[in-house]
Amino acid sequence: MILEALQYAATVPVTREEFRPYVRSSVSLWSRANRCASAWASHEENCKAFIREATSGMRERRTCVVLGSGLLRDVPIVELARAFDTVVLVDLVHLATVRAWLAARRLRNVRLISRDLSGFEEARAGRIPEPLAFLRQVPYLDLVVSANILSQIGVGCQRQLERERHSAPGPILKTLAQAHLDGLRQQPCKTVLLTDVRYAVADRSGNVIDDGDLLFGATPPAARRQWLWTVAPFGELNRNTQAIHEVIAV
């Protein structure tokens, strides 16, 4: 709890006011990632390996944008910084420890942008969201990586709609997922999509207690790679259940 409090206190001053409400959840994710480091290791390495594979044959390496850069645990950021002229990390919050880590490695061509990538306000208002439209303004864009953010958009917006007691959240959540997928597909450059698409909560006997579609009915492109990610090992949710997600890489 002390480390979480320090992380929170150090992150709030370097975060724009409009994004400060999200600092607490980012700190919680950081804490969970530390607790579940062993269970998450293979997933994180699979993500980094797929990004390396995707970039290995690229001729133009000017600007790379990482959507949902988060804790940088699933992104080979040092290699990307060496390979590209500029790397832009986009997320709601960039924790103080992430900023310090980047500074310590003197990755001077890495830029941090705080931005809401969900399109939630537009979708809630009945408009067609274009959350990735800002990428049209990025000069010399050669690679866009969506790094395990797509399902988080849906889960976060679902919680908000539940707090608001929205009568029919399903269509909005599907619209948000589809808008992200469409935004990637429309990019004139190379794109990488890493996302969990389904979850299952099971007991120690392997009985599935709960499962669901993390994309809320939106259809992702066919996977080049796929694997299972133990998001919450036994003891994280409770002693007798674990949550396992199905991940695809495109």
N, C-alpha and C positions, 0 to 999 in steps of 0.2 A: 504493500500500500504506500510505503514511503517513496519508493521509486516511481510509482504511478503519479503521486502528488508532485514530485519534482519534475517529471516529464510534462505534466499538465501546466505547471507554473512557468516552465521555460518555453512552452509552445505558444501559449496564449498571446504574449506580447509581440511575437513575430508573425501572427496570423491576422489577416484583415478582419475587421469587426464582423462583417456579414457571415464569415465562415467560423467564427469562434464557437457557435453552438455545436459544431461537429468535432471539436477537439476532444471532448470526453470519450466519444465512441472510437476515435482514432487511438487514443491512449489505451482503451480497453482491448482493441485489436492487437496492439503492440504487446500488452501483457499476456494475452492469450497465445500469441505466436511464440513468446518465450517459454510459456508452460508446455506448449505442444510441439516444441522444436523437433523432437525426435520423430513424432508422427507425421509432421509436415515435410520432413527433409526430402523424401523421394519426390513428392509433388513439386517442390520448389526447384529441384534439380532437373526434373522433366521439363518444366517451363523454360528454364535458362537454356537447356540443351536445344529445345525447339527454336528458340529465338536465335541462337548461334547458327543453327542449321539454315534458318530462313535468310540470314544475312550473309552467309558465307560466299554465295555466288553473285552478290550485288555489285554492279559496276559503278553506279552513282551512289555515293555515301555522303550526302551533304547535310540534310536535316532529318532527324528521327524524333518522333513524338511518341511518348509513352502515356497512354490513358490509364489512370488508376495506378499510378506508380507506387503509392502507398508506402510500405516499409522497405521496398527495394529488395525483399528477400527472394522474389521470383523473377528478378530481372538482372541480367549480367551487365550491370551499369558501367563497370570499369571498361569492359570490352566494347560496349557501345560508344562510350566517350572517346576511346582510342580510334574507333573505326569511322565515326561520323564527325563532320565539322562542328555540328551543334546537336545537342540532345535536349529536348524539352520534356520535362516531367509535369504532368497535369493531374491534379487531384484536389479534393476539397481542402485537405490539410496536409502540410509537410511538417512532420514532427521535428522537435528541436534536435533529437538524436540523429535523425536522418540528415538534417542540415549540417550538423557537426561532422558526421561521417564523410559527407561529400567534401566539406572544407578541408578535412584532414588529409584527404587524398588529392587535393588540389585539382579537382576536376573543373577547371575554369570554363569549359565549354558546355557545362550543364546548366540549364535554366529551369527555374521553378515557377509554375503558374498555378494559382488557386482558382478553381473553376468548378461549377456544378455541371456535371456531364449527364444528368438524368433527363432533362427535358420535362420534368414533372409539372412545373407551373403551366406550360403550354398545354400538355395533355389534360390536366385537370380542368382547364378552361375550355376544353373541346377543340383546341387547335391542333394541327399536325406538328409534332415536335421535330426540330432539327438540331439535336444537341451537338452534333459534330460539324455544323456549318462553319464554325470558326476556323476549321482546318483549311478552308479555302484561302484564308489570309496568311497562311504560313508559307514563306518563300522557300523554294528549293526543297520541297518536301519529298523525301524518297522512301520513308518507311513510317508506318503507324502501327503501334503495338497496343492492343487492348488487353491489359494484363489483369485478368481475374476480377474485372469490375462489373461485367454485365449482370451477373446474378445479384450482386450487391445493390445495384440500382433498384431492381425489383423488390428485393427484401426490404430495403430502407423505405421505399415509397409505399409498400404495403403497410408497414407499421404506421406511417403517417396517415394513410387513408383510414386505417382502423381507429386511430385516435380521433379522427374527424367523424367516425361512424358513417363512412360513405356506404351507400346502399349497394353499389355494384363496382367494386374495385377491379375485378378481373379484366374487363376490356381496357382499362387505363394501363394496367401493368403489362398486358400483352403489347399494347401500342408502344410503350417505352422500350421494351426489349426489341421490338421490330425496328424502331427508329434507330437504335444503336447498330443493329445488323445492317440496315439499309445505308446508314452513314458510312460504315466501313466499306461496303460493297461499291459505293459511289466514288471512292477515292481513286485518283488517277495514278497512285503510286502503289507499292507493295504494302500489304497489310498482314498482320498476324493477330489472330483471335485466340485467346486462351480464356476458357470459361468453364465453370461447372454448370451442368445442365439439369441434373437430377440429384435428389438426396434420398437417403434411406436411414432411418433410425432403427437399430436392431438390438436385441438383448444378447446375453452371453451364449444363448443356445442358437443364435442366428435367426430367430424369429423377427420379422419386420413389424415394428410397432407403428411406424408412420413413414410415408414416402410422398414425393411430389415432384412436380415440374418446376424447376427454378427459372424457366423462361416464360412461364405462364401461357403456353400455347404458341409462342413464336417459334418458327422453325429455323434452326441454325444451318449453315452449310455443312456438307459432308466432312467428317473429321479426317485429318491426315494421321493424327495420333489420338489415342484416348487411354485413360488410366483411372484408377480409383484413388481418392484422397481421403484419408481419415481426418476429417475436420475436427471432430471431437472424440478423442479416444475415451475408453472407459475411465471414469473418474472426473471427466470434464463436465459433462451434463449431470451425471450421477454415477454411482458405483456400477450399475448393471446395464447401462446402455451406451452405445456409441453411435456417432453420426458419420456416415460415409457418403461422399459425393462422387458422382461420375463427371470426369473432366474431359473436354475435347480440346484439341489444338488444330487450328486451321491456318 
